Amino acid sequence: MARRPLPRILSSGSDRIARSREIARTAADSATDVLHPLITITRGLRRLAATGRAKWAATPKERRGPTLFLVAACVLAVALVPYGPLLALVSVMGAAAWKGRERPVVKTGPDDAGIERLKGLYEALVPYFSVPEDPAPLFTHGGDWSGAFEEYVFDDAGRLTRLRIKYPAYFTDGEASSRARIEHLLHAKSGRGREYLFDWDEEGNQLVMSVLPALPTTIAAQRFVTVPGETVLGFTDAGAVHRTVPVLAADGAKDAPPVIWRTGPRSTEPHLLAVGQPGSGTTSLVRSIALQALPHGDVLVIEGSGTGEYACLIGRPGVLAVECGLAGALASLEWAAHETERRLIAANRARQAGHPAPEDTRRPLWILLDRPSVLGHLAAAAGRTDPQELLQVPLRHGRGAHVTVVVAEQFDSVDALNETVRTHTRARVVLGPASPEQIESVLGAEPHTTPTPVVPPGRGYARLGTGPVLRLQVPATPDPYDDATSEAHRSAVLDLLPERQTATAAVEAAPGSAPDPGHIQDATSATGPVPDAGHIPSAAPAVEPDAAPPATAPLPVNAPSPAVSASAPDPGPVPRHAPVPAEG
């Protein structure tokens, strides 16, 4: 069946209505354009009147009379001035036009995606920040999140970078387990892979969560502006310490906040323990400490891994020995124990006589022990003394004798450290990826930040004594003899090393009585020539447990001399300081 067309009067009437509406809309737009200045001035006068009423209402009653009199005097003065009323009218119209102008609407607050993220975070916190007995809970399912989140900042990707949370007073923020649950939830809901700082204000019942920027890795080994007795372990956040030092980084010179470790007789944490994963940078930390200690003291290096990581220190002035074998390590540590006792006795006698301590007892002695657990396994297999047992005297009494011990170990061998090492190393460093439980087991306290699973070498945490846990980035101090080391880092490390010296010159330079020339000749021939600074020496050969220590191993001072047959030549007097060995 065909559809009948509409009557002509209806179709023509619709066209007339649409045309009339278009004409009316055009006329209204034209009138708005013509009357726009008048509309603006009228809006401004209305706002000025509202502001005047608000000012009058806020004026105390006892001051309204003088204020009214002052206004009337001003109006009278304007009326009497030539062209005063005209100028006043123009001024009022100008102020009204400025006050009534159309301002662009600036949207404040988060966008839709940010609102949804805040709502989800608010709903996730409801079970932790609410109880059924609360008559007016701050956190309720479907409640207003704006009352709980007082401040929030998003990055370009739409993720939270700062959030201030107000929580009820009955929340148990004094318990570490309660805080840990909230921190874990916020870390999971705000995005993993970033390091968050949680600042709890227990008095104000507020929690501030902020995302920390990555610590710079562009600072290499260099001479830091410190005094003798201060060692820069690395660098941390700007607000964590109250000191900065000038450094030269890859991106230019700047001031960086350092983590300063103070040693000496007045130090409360004279010894250090560094723990990390393989490749986390513990060896670089020990190498950095050695480079900073050489200008003011003597260094004794014991390397348990035997990979030659400290070959660049062999033959340098101030380096007493670099030992990689068990026999050399035991001899060196035995000498260090006797040297600590000698220093204490000499200093005590000098004080009793009313004299200052001898100069050789005030020169710092650094004992750097890397991977002692490896040497402990070798000693147990050979039935010899554990090297850690020889550290008891330097650890217990080294503070007064200017003796400092640095021990570096890996997480899988931390249990092999004896009680003396654990008790007397009160300065602690953890490097590399680690769980909060591992960090707490070493530092004695959990960090206030969330550790990330992927970190650059030398990145970790430090705690000096009972102080706070600080983020740490160790300055890049790689092995200069490693082929993978960049030329800039190789030059930076080599520039800090003193010039090499031969074994003969080292023995002659040692204070006190020197051995006879025959002893020096035997030692030089036994060890061979000292490698050049540019030559990359190979790893030192392994020393058999039953083999005698090398001729250049440091000998204990005031220790009983070994039995010598009548036909054996006299080796000469023992030097007061250990000779510098020619090999590790």
BALO-398695 format. One line per 10 residues: number of its first residue (from 1); their letters; for each residue y, x, z of N, C-alpha, C. Coordinates in steps of 0.1 Angstrom, whole numbers. Layout:
N
NUM	a	Y,X,Z,Y,X,Z,Y,X,Z  ... .
This chain:
584
1	marrplpril	-12,8,0,0,0,0,12,9,0  22,7,-9,34,15,-11,43,12,1  50,23,5,60,22,17,73,17,11  79,7,18,92,2,13,103,10,18  113,13,10,124,22,14,133,14,24  140,22,32,149,17,42,161,10,36  167,1,42,179,-5,36,190,6,35  199,4,24,209,14,21,219,15,32  222,4,39,232,5,49,228,14,61  215,14,64,211,23,75,211,38,72 .
11	ssgsdriars	207,42,60,207,56,56,222,60,54  231,52,48,245,56,47,251,57,61  248,48,70,253,48,84,250,61,91  237,66,90,233,79,96,241,90,91  244,91,78,252,102,72,266,101,78  271,89,79,285,88,84,285,93,99  275,90,107,275,94,121,274,109,122  265,115,114,264,130,114,276,137,110  283,131,100,295,137,95,306,136,106  307,124,113,317,122,123,314,132,135 .
21	reiartaads	302,135,138,299,144,149,303,158,145  301,162,133,305,175,128,320,177,128  328,166,124,342,167,125,347,167,139  341,160,148,345,160,162,343,174,168  331,180,165,328,194,170,338,204,165  342,203,152,351,212,146,365,211,153  369,198,155,382,196,161,382,201,175  371,199,183,371,204,196,371,220,197  365,226,187,365,241,187,379,246,183  386,238,174,399,242,170,409,240,182 .
31	atdvlhplit	407,229,189,416,226,201,414,237,212  401,241,213,398,251,223,405,264,220  404,268,207,411,280,203,426,280,205  432,268,201,446,267,203,451,267,217  443,259,226,447,258,240,440,268,249  434,279,243,427,289,251,437,296,261  449,300,257,458,306,267,461,297,278  464,284,275,467,274,285,455,273,295  443,272,289,431,270,297,429,283,306  432,294,301,430,307,309,440,307,320 .
41	itrglrrlaa	453,303,317,463,304,328,460,293,338  456,281,334,453,271,344,441,275,353  431,282,347,420,286,355,424,297,365  434,306,360,439,316,369,447,311,380  455,300,377,463,294,388,454,288,398  444,282,394,434,276,403,428,286,412  424,298,406,418,308,414,428,315,424  441,316,419,451,321,428,454,312,440  454,299,437,456,289,448,444,290,458  432,291,453,420,292,462,421,304,470 .
51	tgrakwaatp	425,316,464,427,328,472,438,327,482  449,320,479,460,318,489,455,309,500  448,298,497,443,290,508,433,297,517  425,306,511,415,314,519,423,324,528  433,330,523,441,339,531,448,332,542  454,320,539,461,312,550,451,307,560  439,304,556,429,299,567,425,311,575  424,323,569,420,335,577,431,340,586  443,336,584,455,341,592,454,334,606  455,342,617,456,336,630,468,327,631 .
61	kerrgptlfl	466,317,640,477,307,642,490,313,647  489,323,656,501,329,661,509,337,651  502,340,640,509,348,629,513,340,617  510,327,617,513,319,606,528,317,605  535,315,616,550,313,616,557,325,610  555,337,615,562,349,609,558,351,594  545,348,591,541,349,577,549,339,568  550,327,572,557,317,565,572,320,563  578,325,574,592,330,573,594,341,563  584,351,563,585,362,553,584,357,539 .
71	vaacvlaval	575,348,537,573,342,523,586,335,519  592,327,527,604,320,524,616,329,521  616,340,529,627,350,527,625,357,513  613,360,509,610,366,496,614,356,485  611,343,486,614,334,476,629,332,475  636,332,486,651,331,486,657,344,479  652,355,482,657,368,476,655,368,461  643,363,457,641,362,442,650,352,435  653,341,442,662,331,436,676,336,435  680,345,444,694,350,443,696,361,434 .
81	vpygpllalv	685,368,430,686,380,421,688,374,407  697,381,399,698,376,385,685,377,377  682,367,370,670,365,362,657,366,372  660,364,384,648,365,394,638,354,391  642,341,390,632,331,388,624,333,375  631,337,365,624,340,352,614,351,353  618,362,360,609,373,362,597,369,371  600,360,381,589,356,390,579,347,382  584,338,373,576,330,366,567,338,356  573,348,350,565,356,341,554,364,348 .
91	svmgaaawkg	558,369,360,548,376,368,537,367,373  540,355,377,529,346,381,520,342,369  526,340,357,518,336,346,509,348,342  515,360,343,506,372,340,495,374,349  498,372,362,487,373,372,476,362,370  481,350,367,472,339,364,463,342,352  469,347,341,462,350,329,451,361,332  455,371,340,445,382,344,434,376,353  438,368,362,428,362,371,418,352,364  424,345,354,415,335,348,408,339,335 .
101	rerpvvktgp	408,352,333,402,357,321,387,355,322  380,354,311,365,353,310,359,366,312  351,368,322,344,380,325,330,380,320  325,390,314,311,390,310,301,389,322  292,381,321,282,378,331,272,390,332  273,397,343,264,409,346,252,404,354  240,405,348,228,401,354,224,411,364  223,407,377,218,416,387,204,412,391  197,422,398,184,419,402,174,423,391  161,422,395,151,426,385,149,416,374 .
111	ddagierlkg	143,420,363,140,411,352,127,403,356  122,396,346,111,387,349,99,395,353  96,406,346,85,414,349,86,420,363  98,425,367,100,430,380,98,420,391  103,407,388,101,397,398,86,394,400  79,394,389,64,391,391,58,402,399  62,415,396,56,426,404,60,425,418  72,421,422,76,420,436,69,408,442  67,397,435,59,386,441,45,390,444  39,397,434,25,402,437,24,411,449 .
121	lyealvpyfs	33,420,450,33,429,462,36,422,475  44,412,474,47,404,486,35,396,490  28,390,481,15,382,484,5,392,490  4,404,484,-6,413,489,-3,418,504  9,418,508,13,422,521,12,411,532  10,399,527,10,388,537,-1,389,547  -14,393,544,-24,394,554,-21,405,564  -13,414,561,-11,425,571,2,423,579  11,415,574,24,414,581,26,399,587  16,392,589,17,378,594,5,375,603 .
131	vpedpaplft	8,367,613,-2,362,622,0,347,623  -11,339,627,-9,325,627,0,320,639  2,328,649,10,324,660,25,325,658  29,331,647,43,333,644,49,320,639  60,315,647,66,302,643,74,303,630  80,314,628,88,316,616,84,329,609  73,329,602,68,342,596,77,347,585  79,360,584,86,366,573,78,367,561  65,368,562,55,369,551,46,357,551  47,348,542,39,337,540,35,336,525 .
141	hggdwsgafe	23,330,523,19,328,509,28,318,502  34,322,491,43,314,484,57,314,489  60,324,499,73,324,505,83,332,496  95,334,502,106,340,495,105,355,498  103,363,487,101,377,488,115,385,490  126,378,487,139,385,488,143,388,502  138,380,512,141,383,526,133,395,531  122,398,525,114,410,530,117,423,523  121,422,510,124,434,502,139,435,501  145,443,510,160,444,510,165,453,499 .
151	eyvfddagrl	157,462,494,162,471,484,150,475,474  153,475,461,143,479,452,149,485,440  143,495,434,147,502,422,135,504,413  137,501,400,127,502,390,131,513,380  121,520,374,124,530,364,124,523,350  125,531,340,126,526,326,113,519,322  101,523,328,89,517,325,86,504,333  95,500,342,93,488,349,85,490,362  83,503,366,75,505,379,85,508,390  81,505,402,90,507,414,91,522,416 .
161	trlrikypay	103,526,419,106,540,423,112,541,438  116,529,443,121,529,457,121,514,461  116,512,473,114,499,479,116,500,494  125,491,499,127,490,514,121,477,518  112,478,528,105,466,533,108,464,547  112,451,550,114,447,564,102,440,569  96,445,580,84,439,585,86,433,599  78,424,604,80,418,617,78,429,628  84,426,640,83,435,651,70,437,657  61,427,655,48,427,662,38,436,654 .
171	ftdgeassra	42,441,642,32,449,634,30,462,642  18,467,643,15,479,650,17,491,642  30,494,640,34,506,632,32,519,640  29,518,652,27,530,660,13,536,658  4,528,652,-10,532,650,-11,538,636  -18,550,635,-19,557,622,-28,549,613  -38,542,618,-47,534,609,-39,522,603  -30,516,610,-23,505,605,-13,510,594  -6,521,596,3,526,586,-5,530,574  -17,536,576,-25,541,564,-29,529,555 .
181	riehllhaks	-32,518,561,-36,506,553,-24,502,544  -12,501,550,-1,497,542,3,507,531  2,520,535,5,530,525,-5,530,513  -18,528,517,-28,527,506,-26,515,497  -22,504,503,-19,492,495,-7,494,486  4,499,491,16,501,483,13,511,472  5,522,475,2,532,465,-6,525,453  -15,517,457,-24,510,446,-16,500,438  -7,492,445,0,482,438,12,487,430  18,499,434,30,504,427,26,513,416 .
191	grgreylfdw	14,517,414,10,526,403,5,540,408  -7,543,404,-13,556,408,-8,567,399  -11,579,403,-7,591,395,6,596,399  13,590,409,26,595,413,25,598,428  35,606,433,35,610,447,45,602,454  41,594,464,50,585,471,53,591,485  65,589,490,69,593,503,72,580,511  65,579,523,67,567,531,74,571,544  86,565,546,94,568,557,95,556,566  88,557,578,87,545,587,98,546,597 .
201	deegnqlvms	106,535,598,117,534,608,111,524,619  105,529,629,98,521,639,109,513,647  120,519,649,131,512,657,137,500,649  139,502,636,145,492,629,135,483,621  122,485,623,111,477,617,113,477,602  115,489,596,117,490,582,108,501,576  104,500,564,96,510,557,103,512,543  105,525,540,111,529,528,101,537,520  97,532,508,88,538,499,96,544,488  94,557,485,102,563,474,92,572,466 .
211	vlpalpttia	95,574,453,87,582,445,93,596,444  86,606,448,91,620,448,90,626,434  101,633,430,99,641,418,90,653,419  85,658,408,76,669,409,84,682,412  78,690,421,84,703,424,85,712,412  95,720,411,96,729,399,86,740,399  80,743,388,70,753,386,76,765,378  89,765,377,96,775,368,101,787,376  98,788,389,102,799,397,91,809,398  93,822,394,83,832,394,86,842,406 .
221	aqrfvtvpge	77,852,407,79,862,418,92,870,415  99,872,426,112,879,426,116,883,440  127,891,441,132,895,454,140,883,459  135,877,470,142,866,476,152,871,487  163,864,489,173,867,499,168,863,513  161,873,519,156,870,533,158,883,541  156,882,554,157,894,563,143,898,566  141,911,571,128,915,575,122,906,585  110,902,583,103,893,592,102,879,587  109,876,575,108,863,569,101,865,555 .
231	tvlgftdaga	92,855,553,84,855,540,85,841,534  88,841,521,89,828,514,76,825,509  70,814,515,57,809,510,58,801,497  69,795,495,71,787,483,84,778,485  84,768,477,96,759,477,92,745,479  101,737,485,98,723,488,109,714,484  110,702,490,120,692,486,133,696,493  144,691,487,157,695,491,160,690,505  156,678,508,159,672,521,149,676,532  139,684,529,129,687,539,133,699,548 .
241	vhrtvpvlaa	141,708,543,146,720,551,161,720,550  167,728,559,181,729,560,186,743,555  179,748,545,183,761,540,180,762,525  187,770,518,185,773,504,186,787,501  179,792,491,181,806,487,183,806,472  191,816,467,194,817,453,181,823,446  177,816,435,166,821,427,169,821,413  161,828,405,163,828,391,150,822,385  152,810,379,141,802,374,142,803,358  132,797,352,131,798,337,143,790,331 .
251	dgakdappvi	148,780,338,159,772,333,172,777,338  173,789,344,186,794,349,186,796,364  197,802,369,199,805,383,203,792,390  197,790,402,200,779,410,197,782,425  200,772,434,196,773,448,184,764,450  174,770,457,162,762,459,159,762,474  153,751,479,150,750,494,136,757,496  136,768,504,123,775,506,116,771,518  103,774,519,95,773,531,94,787,537  101,790,547,102,803,553,92,804,564 .
261	wrtgprstep	84,815,564,74,818,574,79,830,581  81,829,594,87,840,602,75,847,610  75,860,609,64,868,616,71,878,626  63,884,634,69,894,643,66,890,657  71,899,667,68,896,681,73,883,686  83,877,680,89,865,685,85,853,677  75,854,669,70,843,660,60,835,668  61,822,667,51,813,673,39,811,665  39,815,652,28,814,643,27,827,635  22,838,641,22,851,635,12,853,624 .
271	hllavgqpgs	2,844,623,-9,846,614,-11,833,605  -16,835,593,-16,824,583,-30,822,578  -34,809,575,-46,806,569,-43,797,556  -48,801,545,-46,794,532,-59,789,527  -60,776,524,-73,770,519,-70,763,506  -79,764,497,-77,757,484,-90,756,476  -89,749,465,-100,749,456,-99,761,446  -110,764,439,-110,775,430,-99,773,419  -90,783,417,-80,781,407,-68,774,412  -67,771,425,-55,764,431,-43,773,434 .
281	gttslvrsia	-45,786,435,-34,795,437,-34,802,450  -45,802,458,-45,809,470,-44,824,468  -50,830,458,-49,844,455,-35,847,451  -28,839,443,-14,841,440,-5,841,452  -8,832,462,-1,832,474,-2,845,482  -14,850,483,-17,863,490,-10,874,483  -10,874,469,-3,884,462,12,884,463  17,871,464,32,870,466,35,875,480  27,872,490,30,877,504,30,893,504  20,899,497,19,913,496,31,919,490 .
291	lqalphgdvl	36,913,479,48,919,472,60,918,481  61,907,489,73,906,498,72,915,511  59,919,514,57,927,526,59,942,523  57,946,511,57,961,508,70,968,511  82,962,508,94,969,511,96,972,526  90,965,535,93,967,549,80,970,557  68,971,552,56,974,560,45,979,551  34,981,558,21,985,552,12,974,550  4,975,539,-5,964,535,-19,969,534  -28,961,540,-43,964,539,-49,952,533 .
301	viegsgtgey	-55,953,521,-61,942,513,-76,943,514  -82,932,518,-97,931,517,-100,919,508  -107,922,497,-110,912,487,-125,909,487  -129,897,492,-143,894,493,-149,890,480  -142,885,470,-148,881,458,-152,892,449  -145,904,450,-148,915,442,-145,914,428  -135,906,424,-131,905,410,-119,913,406  -114,921,415,-103,930,411,-90,923,410  -88,912,417,-75,904,416,-63,912,421  -66,922,430,-55,930,436,-55,944,431 .
311	acligrpgvl	-60,946,419,-60,960,413,-46,965,411  -37,957,409,-23,961,406,-17,968,419  -23,966,431,-17,972,443,-23,986,446  -34,990,438,-40,1003,441,-31,1014,439  -30,1023,448,-22,1035,446,-7,1033,448  -3,1022,453,12,1019,455,16,1024,469  28,1029,470,33,1033,483,33,1021,493  28,1022,505,27,1012,514,14,1004,514  6,1006,504,-7,1000,503,-18,1009,509  -23,1006,521,-32,1015,528,-46,1015,521 .
321	avecglagal	-50,1004,517,-63,1003,510,-65,990,503  -73,989,493,-77,977,486,-92,978,485  -99,971,494,-113,972,495,-120,959,489  -131,962,481,-138,951,476,-153,951,481  -158,962,486,-171,963,491,-173,961,506  -185,958,510,-187,955,524,-185,967,533  -189,979,529,-188,991,537,-173,994,539  -166,994,528,-151,997,529,-144,987,537  -148,974,535,-141,964,543,-143,965,558  -156,969,562,-158,971,576,-151,983,582 .
331	aslewaahet	-151,994,574,-143,1005,579,-128,1003,580  -123,996,570,-108,993,571,-105,983,582  -113,973,584,-110,964,595,-112,970,609  -122,980,610,-124,987,622,-112,996,625  -107,1002,615,-94,1010,617,-83,1001,621  -82,989,615,-71,980,618,-72,976,633  -84,974,638,-85,970,652,-81,981,661  -85,994,658,-81,1005,666,-66,1008,665  -60,1005,653,-46,1007,651,-38,997,659  -43,985,660,-36,975,668,-36,979,683 .
341	errliaanra	-48,984,688,-49,988,702,-39,1000,704  -39,1010,694,-30,1022,696,-16,1018,697  -12,1008,689,2,1004,689,6,997,702  -3,989,707,-1,983,720,0,993,731  -8,1003,731,-8,1013,742,5,1021,741  8,1025,729,20,1034,727,33,1026,731  34,1013,727,45,1005,730,46,1003,746  35,1001,752,35,999,766,39,1011,774  34,1023,770,38,1035,776,53,1038,774  58,1035,763,72,1037,760,81,1028,769 .
351	rqaghpaped	77,1016,770,85,1007,779,84,1011,793  72,1015,798,71,1020,812,80,1032,814  82,1040,804,90,1052,806,105,1049,803  108,1037,800,122,1033,797,127,1038,784  118,1040,774,122,1044,761,118,1033,751  125,1033,740,122,1023,729,108,1026,724  102,1015,718,89,1017,712,90,1027,700  79,1035,698,79,1044,687,81,1037,674  87,1044,664,90,1038,651,77,1034,644  66,1042,645,54,1038,638,47,1026,644 .
361	trrplwilld	50,1022,656,45,1010,661,53,997,658  65,1000,653,74,988,649,73,985,634  67,994,626,65,991,612,54,980,610  58,969,603,48,958,602,35,963,594  24,958,599,11,960,593,5,947,589  3,945,576,-3,933,571,-17,934,567  -26,926,572,-40,925,569,-42,913,560  -45,915,547,-47,903,538,-62,903,535  -68,892,539,-82,890,537,-85,878,529  -90,880,517,-93,870,507,-108,868,506 .
371	rpsvlghlaa	-113,855,508,-127,851,508,-135,859,518  -133,858,531,-141,866,540,-155,860,541  -157,848,537,-171,842,538,-181,850,529  -176,855,518,-185,862,509,-190,875,516  -180,882,522,-184,894,529,-193,891,541  -191,879,547,-199,875,559,-213,873,554  -216,867,543,-229,865,538,-236,879,535  -228,888,529,-234,901,526,-237,909,539  -228,907,549,-231,914,562,-243,908,569  -245,895,568,-257,888,574,-270,893,567 .
381	aagrtdpqel	-269,894,554,-281,899,547,-284,913,550  -274,921,552,-277,936,555,-278,938,570  -277,928,578,-278,930,593,-266,938,599  -254,937,593,-243,944,598,-233,934,604  -222,939,610,-212,931,617,-204,922,607  -202,910,611,-194,901,602,-179,906,603  -173,908,591,-159,912,591,-150,904,599  -153,891,601,-144,883,609,-144,887,624  -155,893,628,-156,897,642,-146,908,645  -143,916,635,-134,927,636,-119,923,636 .
391	lqvplrhgrg	-117,910,633,-104,905,632,-99,899,646  -108,900,656,-104,894,669,-93,901,675  -93,915,675,-82,922,681,-69,920,674  -68,921,660,-55,919,653,-50,904,655  -60,895,655,-55,881,657,-50,878,671  -57,883,681,-54,880,694,-41,888,699  -40,900,695,-30,909,701,-21,914,690  -22,910,677,-14,916,667,1,911,667  4,901,674,18,896,674,27,906,681  22,912,692,31,921,699,30,935,693 .
401	ahvtvvvaeq	21,938,684,20,951,677,25,951,663  32,940,659,37,939,645,26,939,635  15,933,639,3,931,630,2,917,626  1,914,613,0,900,608,-12,899,599  -20,888,601,-32,886,594,-30,874,585  -34,875,573,-34,864,563,-48,862,558  -54,850,559,-68,847,555,-67,836,545  -74,839,533,-75,829,523,-89,825,520  -92,812,520,-106,808,518,-106,795,510  -118,792,505,-119,779,497,-125,768,506 .
411	fdsvdalnet	-123,756,501,-127,745,509,-143,745,512  -150,749,502,-165,749,504,-170,759,514  -161,768,518,-165,779,528,-157,778,540  -149,768,543,-141,767,555,-150,767,567  -161,761,567,-170,761,578,-175,774,583  -174,784,573,-179,798,577,-169,805,585  -156,800,586,-146,807,594,-150,805,609  -149,816,617,-152,816,631,-141,810,639  -143,808,652,-134,801,660,-121,809,662  -122,822,662,-110,830,664,-100,829,653 .
421	vrthtrarvv	-105,829,641,-97,827,629,-90,813,629  -98,803,633,-93,789,633,-82,788,644  -84,794,655,-75,792,666,-62,799,665  -62,811,660,-50,820,660,-42,819,646  -47,813,636,-39,811,624,-32,798,625  -20,798,631,-13,785,633,-4,781,622  -2,790,612,5,787,600,-5,784,589  -4,772,584,-15,767,575,-9,763,561  -17,765,551,-13,761,537,-26,756,531  -24,745,524,-34,738,516,-29,737,501 .
431	lgpaspeqie	-37,743,492,-33,743,478,-43,736,470  -39,730,459,-48,723,449,-50,709,453  -58,702,444,-61,688,447,-70,686,460  -66,678,469,-74,676,481,-71,661,486  -81,656,493,-80,643,499,-72,644,512  -66,632,516,-59,633,529,-67,637,541  -80,634,540,-89,639,551,-90,654,551  -92,660,539,-93,675,539,-80,681,543  -68,676,539,-56,681,543,-54,680,558  -58,669,564,-56,668,578,-65,677,586 .
441	svlgaephtt	-77,680,581,-87,689,587,-81,703,588  -73,707,578,-68,721,578,-54,721,585  -45,712,582,-32,712,587,-31,706,601  -40,698,605,-39,691,618,-31,678,617  -26,674,606,-18,662,605,-18,658,590  -18,645,588,-18,639,575,-4,641,568  -4,643,555,10,644,549,16,630,548  29,630,547,36,617,546,37,612,531  31,620,523,30,616,509,16,614,504  15,608,493,1,605,487,-3,616,478 .
451	ptpvvppgrg	-13,624,481,-17,635,472,-21,630,458  -17,637,448,-21,633,434,-34,640,430  -42,635,421,-55,641,418,-53,653,409  -42,654,401,-40,665,392,-27,672,396  -27,685,399,-16,692,404,-16,706,397  -4,712,394,-4,725,388,-9,736,398  -12,748,394,-16,759,403,-4,762,413  -8,764,425,2,768,435,8,756,442  4,744,439,10,731,444,1,727,456  8,724,467,0,719,479,10,716,490 .
461	yarlgtgpvl	5,718,503,12,714,515,12,726,524  22,727,533,23,738,543,28,731,556  23,737,567,27,733,580,27,746,589  38,748,595,40,760,604,40,755,618  29,759,625,27,755,639,26,740,640  34,734,649,35,719,651,46,713,643  51,719,633,62,713,625,57,703,616  66,697,608,62,687,598,54,693,587  47,684,580,39,688,568,49,688,556  50,699,549,60,700,538,52,702,525 .
471	rlqvpatpdp	58,696,515,53,699,501,56,713,498  47,719,490,49,734,487,45,736,473  53,745,466,50,751,453,52,766,454  41,773,453,41,787,454,47,793,442  56,804,443,61,810,431,50,816,423  52,816,410,42,821,401,40,836,402  29,840,407,26,855,410,12,858,404  10,857,391,-3,860,386,-7,875,386  -19,877,383,-24,891,381,-18,897,369  -10,908,370,-4,914,358,-14,920,348 .
481	yddatseahr	-26,923,353,-36,929,344,-45,918,338  -42,906,340,-50,895,333,-44,892,320  -53,891,310,-49,889,296,-42,875,294  -45,865,303,-39,852,301,-25,851,308  -21,862,314,-7,862,320,3,863,310  14,855,311,25,856,301,33,869,304  40,873,293,47,886,294,58,885,305  65,873,306,75,871,316,70,873,330  59,866,333,53,867,346,47,881,349  42,888,339,37,901,341,48,911,344 .
491	savldllper	59,910,337,70,918,340,76,916,353  77,903,357,82,899,371,74,906,382  61,906,381,52,911,391,53,927,391  53,933,379,53,947,379,66,953,383  77,945,381,90,950,386,91,951,401  83,942,408,84,942,422,75,953,428  66,959,421,57,969,426,63,983,426  62,990,437,67,1004,437,59,1013,428  64,1024,424,58,1034,415,45,1039,422  35,1041,413,22,1046,418,24,1060,423 .
501	qtataaveaa	15,1064,432,14,1078,437,0,1083,437  -2,1096,436,-16,1101,436,-22,1101,450  -34,1102,451,-41,1103,464,-36,1115,472  -34,1126,466,-29,1138,473,-16,1136,479  -7,1130,471,7,1128,476,7,1117,487  -2,1108,486,-3,1098,496,-7,1104,510  -17,1113,510,-21,1119,522,-10,1128,528  -3,1135,519,7,1144,523,19,1136,529  21,1124,523,33,1116,528,30,1109,541  17,1108,545,13,1101,557,19,1108,569 .
511	pgsapdpghi	25,1101,579,30,1108,591,19,1113,600  22,1122,608,12,1128,617,5,1140,611  -6,1143,617,-14,1155,612,-21,1151,599  -20,1160,590,-27,1158,577,-40,1166,576  -50,1161,569,-63,1168,568,-61,1180,560  -71,1189,561,-70,1202,553,-71,1200,538  -67,1210,530,-67,1208,516,-81,1205,510  -92,1211,517,-105,1209,512,-109,1194,513  -105,1188,523,-108,1173,525,-101,1165,514  -88,1169,511,-81,1161,501,-87,1163,487 .
521	qdatsatgpv	-92,1176,485,-98,1179,472,-111,1171,470  -119,1170,481,-131,1163,480,-128,1148,477  -118,1143,484,-115,1128,483,-110,1126,469  -102,1135,463,-97,1132,449,-108,1133,439  -117,1143,441,-127,1144,431,-137,1133,432  -139,1127,444,-148,1116,446,-144,1104,440  -131,1101,441,-125,1089,436,-121,1089,422  -118,1101,416,-113,1102,403,-98,1100,402  -93,1101,390,-78,1100,388,-74,1085,391  -61,1084,395,-56,1071,397,-52,1065,384 .
531	pdaghipsaa	-56,1052,381,-52,1046,369,-37,1044,367  -33,1044,355,-19,1043,352,-15,1028,354  -2,1025,355,3,1011,357,0,1003,346  0,1008,334,-2,1000,322,-17,998,319  -26,1006,325,-40,1005,322,-46,994,331  -55,987,325,-62,976,332,-75,981,337  -76,984,350,-88,990,355,-99,979,356  -111,983,355,-123,974,356,-125,972,371  -133,962,373,-136,958,387,-144,970,394  -141,971,406,-148,982,414,-162,980,415 .
541	pavepdaapp	-171,990,414,-185,988,415,-189,984,429  -199,976,429,-204,971,442,-209,982,451  -207,981,464,-211,992,473,-223,986,480  -233,994,481,-246,991,488,-243,989,503  -250,980,509,-247,978,524,-250,991,532  -261,998,528,-264,1010,535,-257,1023,531  -249,1022,520,-242,1034,515,-231,1037,525  -228,1050,525,-217,1055,533,-204,1050,528  -193,1048,536,-180,1044,531,-174,1055,522  -165,1051,513,-159,1061,505,-151,1071,513 .
551	ataplpvnap	-148,1083,506,-141,1093,514,-127,1089,517  -121,1080,509,-107,1076,512,-106,1064,520  -117,1059,526,-116,1047,534,-108,1051,547  -100,1042,552,-92,1044,564,-101,1046,576  -98,1056,584,-106,1059,596,-99,1054,608  -106,1050,618,-100,1045,630,-93,1056,638  -81,1054,643,-74,1063,651,-80,1063,666  -82,1074,672,-87,1075,685,-101,1070,687  -108,1068,676,-121,1063,676,-130,1075,678  -142,1074,684,-151,1085,686,-156,1090,672 .
561	spavsasapd	-156,1103,671,-160,1110,658,-175,1109,656  -179,1108,644,-194,1108,641,-199,1122,644  -212,1122,647,-219,1135,650,-219,1143,637  -216,1156,639,-215,1165,628,-224,1177,631  -232,1182,622,-241,1193,625,-233,1206,626  -239,1216,631,-232,1229,633,-229,1236,620  -238,1233,610,-235,1240,597,-225,1232,588  -222,1220,592,-212,1212,584,-198,1217,586  -190,1217,575,-176,1222,577,-168,1212,584  -158,1217,591,-149,1209,599,-140,1200,589 .
571	pgpvprhapv	-141,1187,590,-133,1179,581,-118,1179,584  -114,1185,595,-99,1185,598,-96,1173,607  -84,1174,612,-79,1163,621,-77,1150,613  -79,1139,620,-78,1126,614,-63,1122,614  -58,1117,602,-44,1113,601,-42,1101,610  -29,1099,615,-25,1088,623,-25,1075,615  -22,1076,602,-23,1065,593,-33,1067,583  -39,1056,578,-49,1057,568,-44,1062,555  -52,1071,549,-48,1076,535,-49,1065,525  -41,1066,514,-41,1056,504,-53,1058,495 .
581	paeg	-62,1049,493,-74,1051,485,-70,1051,470  -78,1057,462,-76,1057,448,-83,1047,440  -92,1039,447,-99,1028,440,-101,1017,450  -104,1005,445,-107,994,454,-121,994,458 .
